Amino acid sequence: MAVINLKTTQHEGLEIVSVGQHNSNSGPDFFNAQLKIADQLWAGNVEIHIKSSDWFVHNHETDKAYDNVILHVVWDHDTEIFRKDNSIIPTLELKEFVDKKVLHNYNKLLSSKNKWINCEADFAEVDNFIIDSWLERLYIERLERKSQIIEALLLDSKNNWEAVLFKMLAKNFGLKVNGDAFFSIASSIDYANIRKLQTNQIALEALFFGQAGLLVEDIQEPYFLELLNEYQFLKQKFQLSNNEVIPIQFFRLRPQNFPTIRLSQLATLYGKQTNLFSKIIEIKSQKELYNLFQVSTSSFWELHYTFGKESKPSSKKIAKSFIDLLLINTIIPIKFAYARYQGRDINDELLELIQQIPSEKNNIISAFNSLKKVSHSALQSQALIQLKTEYCDKNKCVQCAIGNALIIKE
């Protein structure tokens, strides 16, 4: 990347060949940059400050980590900075190269107070092409963040993708209220034991309900007693412990989201499907994925939401809207992570799939749509969550395409 007509404070020509790698930890702000200063190619680190004198405020002159700094980038150059051999560290003073209009726009954007986001007054005027392109990039960025979690689970499971999928599905079956609890249930079970029990629905339900701590009441109901007996057998056979399992919650949940219903549905899914991960990776169409996850509970739960009380008969089949959540939060991220693991790029395939899923509804999406209708599918809703939490809330307007468009506008 070349920048034309840049000069150091020593009036030497400066060309940025490579910005290097941004460092978010201690040490210089950029590692392994490549610069041409007065036609001499330099390779090293770059440090950034508001004022040159901040170098001394931060005690960099005594820190060996800064010995290889080849350029000091500052807004205001108020003093010279020297290396240990008394040579001057080249300095780029930015205020000499920043257009006054750009600076005015930047100050206006960042001076916003008591607003939901800095650019809310101007968000609607940003070109749709800029917004759409940026949201697509943000969605991929969100997938990349989620893939880091998957990679950590993969390492912990010794490269067992089926085990990783099971933990992620369990977490998402628990939704927001019980997600961590369901994840802890899945983590308390060796996936090899899930494989041994597949096609045995009652054994899977006993395992899930038992590890969740739901089989400790004194209930004289045949189904409950069958689960209890099965769990006691499995607990001894597999040497199970649920001491680390997070307690599940029923409070403030709609009956169809009760943990009893979701655990039974999860047991049905694994009772009917073997090699679930392989099937998910092979499937490319939304319709086939819907068919794969359209499972119900065992028959007992058609008349119950809890063990102790009977309810009106109702089908407890997984709703399309719930499958959409599984696709957004588990299926697409794991397909993305697996493709990266194999060195393949399936971004276009995943972008097509996510755009077929309706936009999520939450406070963040509603607020953005009130400024300008921008969320038309789950791609945009996921991207807007990424935008708000990782850019707007952190005042990263300069790193945001929308913020940049407003800063450089005429």
C-alpha positions as CSV (number, residue, x, y, z in Angstrom):
1,M,0.0,0.0,0.0
2,A,1.7,3.2,-1.1
3,V,0.8,6.7,0.2
4,I,1.8,9.5,-2.0
5,N,3.7,12.7,-0.8
6,L,4.1,11.6,2.8
7,K,7.1,13.1,4.5
8,T,8.7,12.7,7.9
9,T,9.3,15.6,10.2
10,Q,12.9,15.5,8.9
11,H,11.4,16.2,5.4
12,E,12.3,12.8,4.1
13,G,10.0,11.0,1.7
14,L,8.0,8.2,3.2
15,E,6.3,5.3,1.5
16,I,4.3,2.6,3.4
17,V,5.1,-0.7,1.7
18,S,3.3,-2.8,4.3
19,V,1.6,-1.8,7.6
20,G,2.6,-5.1,9.1
21,Q,0.6,-6.8,11.9
22,H,-1.5,-4.9,14.4
23,N,-0.5,-5.7,17.9
24,S,-3.3,-5.7,20.5
25,N,-0.9,-6.7,23.4
26,S,2.0,-4.9,25.0
27,G,4.8,-3.6,22.8
28,P,4.7,-1.5,19.6
29,D,1.4,-1.0,17.9
30,F,2.4,-2.6,14.6
31,F,5.0,-5.4,14.1
32,N,7.0,-6.2,10.9
33,A,6.0,-3.1,8.9
34,Q,8.0,-2.3,5.7
35,L,8.7,1.4,4.9
36,K,10.7,3.3,2.4
37,I,12.3,6.4,4.0
38,A,14.4,8.5,1.6
39,D,14.4,5.5,-0.8
40,Q,15.9,3.3,1.9
41,L,13.8,0.2,2.7
42,W,13.2,-0.4,6.4
43,A,11.6,-3.4,8.2
44,G,10.6,-3.1,11.8
45,N,7.9,-1.9,14.2
46,V,5.7,1.2,14.3
47,E,4.5,3.0,17.4
48,I,1.6,5.4,17.5
49,H,0.9,8.3,20.0
50,I,-1.0,11.5,20.2
51,K,2.1,13.5,21.0
52,S,5.7,12.6,20.4
53,S,6.4,13.3,24.1
54,D,4.1,10.4,25.0
55,W,7.0,8.2,24.2
56,F,8.6,9.4,27.5
57,V,5.3,9.4,29.4
58,H,5.0,5.7,28.7
59,N,8.7,5.1,29.4
60,H,9.4,3.5,26.0
61,E,13.0,4.8,26.2
62,T,13.8,2.2,28.8
63,D,11.9,-0.7,27.2
64,K,13.8,-3.0,24.9
65,A,10.6,-3.9,23.2
66,Y,10.8,-0.5,21.4
67,D,14.4,-0.8,20.2
68,N,13.3,-1.8,16.7
69,V,10.8,1.0,16.1
70,I,11.4,2.4,12.6
71,L,8.6,5.0,12.6
72,H,6.8,7.0,15.2
73,V,3.4,8.1,14.1
74,V,1.9,11.1,16.0
75,W,-0.7,13.7,15.7
76,D,1.4,16.4,17.2
77,H,5.2,16.3,17.0
78,D,6.4,18.2,20.1
79,T,9.8,16.7,20.6
80,E,12.4,14.5,18.9
81,I,12.7,10.9,19.9
82,F,16.1,9.2,19.8
83,R,17.4,5.7,19.7
84,K,20.0,4.4,22.1
85,D,22.7,5.3,19.6
86,N,21.4,8.9,19.6
87,S,20.0,8.6,16.0
88,I,16.5,10.2,15.5
89,I,13.6,7.9,15.1
90,P,11.7,9.1,12.0
91,T,8.4,10.7,12.8
92,L,5.2,11.1,10.8
93,E,3.1,14.0,12.0
94,L,-0.4,13.3,10.9
95,K,-2.0,16.7,11.4
96,E,0.0,18.0,8.4
97,F,-1.7,15.5,6.1
98,V,-5.3,15.5,7.4
99,D,-7.9,17.6,5.5
100,K,-9.6,20.1,7.8
101,K,-13.1,18.9,6.6
102,V,-12.2,15.3,7.5
103,L,-11.1,16.4,10.9
104,H,-14.3,18.4,11.4
105,N,-16.4,15.4,10.4
106,Y,-14.4,13.1,12.7
107,N,-14.8,15.5,15.7
108,K,-18.5,15.9,15.0
109,L,-18.9,12.1,14.9
110,L,-17.0,11.3,18.1
111,S,-18.4,14.3,20.0
112,S,-21.9,12.8,20.1
113,K,-23.1,12.4,23.6
114,N,-26.0,10.5,25.1
115,K,-26.7,8.8,21.8
116,W,-27.2,5.1,21.0
117,I,-24.5,5.1,18.4
118,N,-22.2,8.0,17.3
119,C,-23.6,8.2,13.8
120,E,-27.3,7.8,14.5
121,A,-28.1,11.3,13.2
122,D,-26.4,10.6,9.9
123,F,-26.8,6.8,9.5
124,A,-29.8,7.1,7.1
125,E,-27.8,9.1,4.6
126,V,-25.1,6.5,4.1
127,D,-25.3,4.8,0.7
128,N,-27.0,1.4,0.7
129,F,-24.1,-0.2,-1.2
130,I,-21.6,0.8,1.5
131,I,-23.9,-0.5,4.2
132,D,-24.6,-3.8,2.5
133,S,-21.0,-4.5,1.6
134,W,-19.9,-3.7,5.1
135,L,-22.6,-5.9,6.7
136,E,-21.5,-8.8,4.6
137,R,-17.9,-8.4,5.7
138,L,-19.1,-8.0,9.3
139,Y,-21.0,-11.3,9.1
140,I,-17.9,-13.1,7.9
141,E,-16.0,-11.5,10.8
142,R,-18.7,-12.8,13.2
143,L,-18.3,-16.3,11.8
144,E,-14.5,-16.0,12.2
145,R,-15.0,-15.1,15.9
146,K,-17.3,-18.0,16.4
147,S,-14.9,-20.3,14.7
148,Q,-12.3,-19.5,17.3
149,I,-14.7,-21.0,19.9
150,I,-15.2,-24.0,17.8
151,E,-11.5,-24.5,17.3
152,A,-11.0,-24.4,21.1
153,L,-13.7,-27.1,21.5
154,L,-12.1,-29.1,18.8
155,L,-8.7,-29.1,20.5
156,D,-10.4,-30.1,23.8
157,S,-12.2,-33.0,22.1
158,K,-9.0,-34.2,20.3
159,N,-10.4,-33.3,16.9
160,N,-13.8,-35.0,17.4
161,W,-16.1,-32.9,15.2
162,E,-19.2,-34.9,16.3
163,A,-18.5,-34.1,19.9
164,V,-18.0,-30.4,19.2
165,L,-21.4,-30.4,17.3
166,F,-23.1,-32.1,20.2
167,K,-21.9,-29.5,22.7
168,M,-22.8,-26.6,20.4
169,L,-26.3,-28.0,19.7
170,A,-26.9,-28.6,23.4
171,K,-25.9,-25.0,24.2
172,N,-28.3,-23.7,21.6
173,F,-31.1,-26.0,22.6
174,G,-30.9,-24.3,26.0
175,L,-31.3,-20.9,24.4
176,K,-30.2,-17.8,26.3
177,V,-31.6,-18.8,29.7
178,N,-30.3,-22.3,29.8
179,G,-27.5,-22.2,27.2
180,D,-24.7,-22.4,29.7
181,A,-26.5,-25.1,31.7
182,F,-27.1,-27.3,28.7
183,F,-23.5,-26.8,27.6
184,S,-22.4,-28.0,31.0
185,I,-24.7,-31.0,30.7
186,A,-23.1,-31.9,27.4
187,S,-19.6,-31.3,28.8
188,S,-20.3,-33.8,31.6
189,I,-21.0,-36.6,29.1
190,D,-18.3,-38.4,27.1
191,Y,-19.5,-38.2,23.5
192,A,-18.4,-41.9,23.1
193,N,-21.3,-42.7,25.4
194,I,-23.8,-40.8,23.3
195,R,-22.7,-43.0,20.3
196,K,-23.3,-46.1,22.4
197,L,-26.8,-45.0,23.3
198,Q,-27.9,-43.7,19.8
199,T,-31.1,-45.2,18.6
200,N,-32.1,-45.7,22.3
201,Q,-34.4,-42.7,23.0
202,I,-35.3,-43.6,26.6
203,A,-31.6,-44.1,27.5
204,L,-30.7,-40.7,26.0
205,E,-33.5,-39.0,27.8
206,A,-32.5,-40.7,31.1
207,L,-28.9,-39.5,30.5
208,F,-29.9,-35.9,29.8
209,F,-32.5,-35.5,32.5
210,G,-30.4,-37.3,35.0
211,Q,-27.3,-35.1,34.4
212,A,-29.6,-32.1,34.5
213,G,-30.7,-33.0,38.0
214,L,-34.3,-33.5,37.0
215,L,-34.7,-37.0,38.3
216,V,-34.4,-36.3,42.1
217,E,-38.0,-35.7,42.9
218,D,-40.3,-38.3,44.5
219,I,-42.7,-38.9,41.6
220,Q,-44.5,-42.2,41.1
221,E,-45.2,-41.9,37.4
222,P,-44.2,-44.9,35.2
223,Y,-42.2,-42.8,32.7
224,F,-40.3,-40.9,35.4
225,L,-39.5,-44.2,37.2
226,E,-38.3,-45.7,34.0
227,L,-36.0,-42.8,33.4
228,L,-34.8,-42.9,37.0
229,N,-34.0,-46.6,36.8
230,E,-32.2,-46.2,33.5
231,Y,-30.2,-43.3,34.7
232,Q,-29.1,-45.1,37.9
233,F,-27.8,-47.9,35.6
234,L,-26.1,-45.5,33.2
235,K,-24.6,-43.5,36.1
236,Q,-22.9,-46.5,37.4
237,K,-21.9,-47.9,34.0
238,F,-20.4,-44.7,32.7
239,Q,-19.1,-43.4,36.1
240,L,-21.1,-40.2,35.6
241,S,-20.9,-37.1,37.8
242,N,-23.0,-33.9,37.5
243,N,-21.2,-31.9,40.2
244,E,-20.0,-29.4,37.6
245,V,-23.4,-29.0,35.9
246,I,-25.0,-25.6,36.1
247,P,-28.6,-25.7,37.5
248,I,-31.3,-25.3,34.9
249,Q,-34.0,-22.6,35.0
250,F,-37.7,-22.7,34.3
251,F,-38.4,-19.1,35.4
252,R,-39.6,-16.7,32.7
253,L,-39.6,-19.3,30.0
254,R,-42.5,-20.1,27.7
255,P,-43.7,-23.7,28.2
256,Q,-42.4,-24.8,24.8
257,N,-39.0,-23.6,25.8
258,F,-39.0,-25.5,29.1
259,P,-35.7,-27.4,29.6
260,T,-37.7,-30.7,29.8
261,I,-39.1,-30.2,26.3
262,R,-35.8,-29.1,24.8
263,L,-33.8,-32.0,26.4
264,S,-36.4,-34.5,25.1
265,Q,-36.1,-33.0,21.6
266,L,-32.3,-33.2,21.7
267,A,-32.6,-36.8,22.8
268,T,-35.0,-37.5,19.9
269,L,-32.6,-35.9,17.5
270,Y,-29.7,-38.0,18.6
271,G,-31.9,-41.1,18.9
272,K,-32.9,-40.8,15.2
273,Q,-29.7,-39.5,13.6
274,T,-26.3,-41.1,13.6
275,N,-23.3,-39.3,12.2
276,L,-25.1,-36.0,12.5
277,F,-22.0,-33.9,11.8
278,S,-21.3,-35.7,8.5
279,K,-24.9,-35.2,7.4
280,I,-24.8,-31.5,8.2
281,I,-21.6,-31.0,6.3
282,E,-23.0,-32.8,3.2
283,I,-26.3,-30.9,3.2
284,K,-26.3,-27.6,1.3
285,S,-30.0,-26.7,1.0
286,Q,-32.1,-25.0,3.7
287,K,-35.0,-27.4,3.1
288,E,-32.9,-30.5,3.8
289,L,-31.6,-28.9,7.0
290,Y,-35.1,-28.1,8.1
291,N,-36.1,-31.8,7.5
292,L,-33.1,-33.0,9.4
293,F,-34.1,-31.0,12.5
294,Q,-37.9,-31.4,12.4
295,V,-38.0,-33.7,15.4
296,S,-40.4,-33.9,18.3
297,T,-40.4,-35.1,21.9
298,S,-41.1,-38.5,23.3
299,S,-44.9,-39.2,23.7
300,F,-45.0,-38.4,27.4
301,W,-44.2,-34.8,26.7
302,E,-47.2,-34.4,24.3
303,L,-49.3,-34.3,27.5
304,H,-46.8,-32.6,29.8
305,Y,-44.4,-29.7,30.2
306,T,-43.1,-30.9,33.6
307,F,-43.0,-34.3,35.3
308,G,-45.6,-33.5,37.9
309,K,-48.4,-31.9,36.0
310,E,-50.5,-33.0,33.0
311,S,-51.3,-30.4,30.3
312,K,-53.5,-30.3,27.2
313,P,-52.4,-32.5,24.3
314,S,-50.0,-30.7,22.0
315,S,-47.3,-31.6,19.5
316,K,-43.9,-30.6,20.6
317,K,-42.2,-30.7,17.2
318,I,-39.3,-28.2,16.8
319,A,-40.6,-25.1,15.2
320,K,-39.1,-23.6,12.1
321,S,-38.1,-20.4,14.0
322,F,-36.2,-22.6,16.5
323,I,-34.4,-24.4,13.6
324,D,-33.5,-21.0,12.2
325,L,-31.7,-20.2,15.5
326,L,-29.9,-23.5,15.3
327,L,-28.8,-22.7,11.7
328,I,-27.6,-19.2,12.7
329,N,-25.8,-20.1,15.9
330,T,-24.6,-23.7,15.3
331,I,-24.9,-25.2,11.9
332,I,-23.5,-22.3,9.7
333,P,-20.7,-21.5,12.1
334,I,-19.6,-25.2,12.3
335,K,-19.8,-25.6,8.5
336,F,-17.6,-22.4,8.2
337,A,-15.1,-23.7,10.8
338,Y,-14.9,-27.1,9.2
339,A,-14.2,-25.6,5.7
340,R,-11.5,-23.4,7.2
341,Y,-10.0,-26.5,8.9
342,Q,-9.9,-28.1,5.5
343,G,-8.5,-25.0,3.8
344,R,-11.7,-24.5,1.7
345,D,-13.7,-21.4,1.1
346,I,-17.5,-21.9,1.2
347,N,-18.4,-18.3,2.1
348,D,-20.6,-17.9,-1.0
349,E,-22.6,-21.0,-0.1
350,L,-23.0,-19.9,3.5
351,L,-24.0,-16.3,2.5
352,E,-26.7,-17.7,0.3
353,L,-28.0,-19.9,3.1
354,I,-28.0,-17.2,5.8
355,Q,-29.8,-14.8,3.5
356,Q,-32.7,-17.3,3.3
357,I,-33.3,-17.0,7.0
358,P,-35.5,-14.2,8.3
359,S,-33.9,-11.4,10.3
360,E,-33.7,-11.8,14.0
361,K,-35.8,-9.6,16.2
362,N,-34.1,-7.9,19.2
363,N,-33.4,-4.4,20.6
364,I,-30.3,-3.9,18.5
365,I,-32.0,-4.8,15.2
366,S,-35.1,-2.7,16.0
367,A,-32.9,0.3,16.8
368,F,-30.9,0.1,13.6
369,N,-34.1,-0.4,11.6
370,S,-35.6,2.7,13.2
371,L,-32.7,4.7,11.7
372,K,-32.9,3.0,8.4
373,K,-34.4,-0.3,7.3
374,V,-31.3,-2.3,6.9
375,S,-32.0,-5.8,8.3
376,H,-33.7,-8.0,5.7
377,S,-32.3,-11.4,6.7
378,A,-30.3,-13.1,9.4
379,L,-27.1,-12.1,7.5
380,Q,-27.9,-8.4,8.3
381,S,-29.2,-9.1,11.8
382,Q,-26.0,-11.0,12.8
383,A,-23.8,-8.4,11.2
384,L,-25.6,-5.6,13.0
385,I,-25.0,-7.3,16.3
386,Q,-21.3,-7.5,15.4
387,L,-21.4,-3.8,14.4
388,K,-23.0,-2.6,17.6
389,T,-20.9,-4.7,20.0
390,E,-17.5,-4.6,18.3
391,Y,-17.5,-1.2,16.7
392,C,-20.2,1.2,17.9
393,D,-19.9,0.4,21.6
394,K,-16.1,0.7,21.3
395,N,-16.1,3.9,19.3
396,K,-14.2,2.2,16.4
397,C,-15.7,4.6,13.9
398,V,-12.4,4.9,12.0
399,Q,-12.3,1.2,11.5
400,C,-16.0,1.1,10.3
401,A,-16.9,1.5,6.7
402,I,-20.0,3.5,7.7
403,G,-18.0,5.7,10.0
404,N,-15.4,6.2,7.3
405,A,-18.0,7.2,4.7
406,L,-19.3,9.9,7.1
407,I,-15.8,11.1,8.0
408,I,-14.6,11.7,4.4
409,K,-17.9,13.1,3.1
410,E,-17.7,16.5,1.4
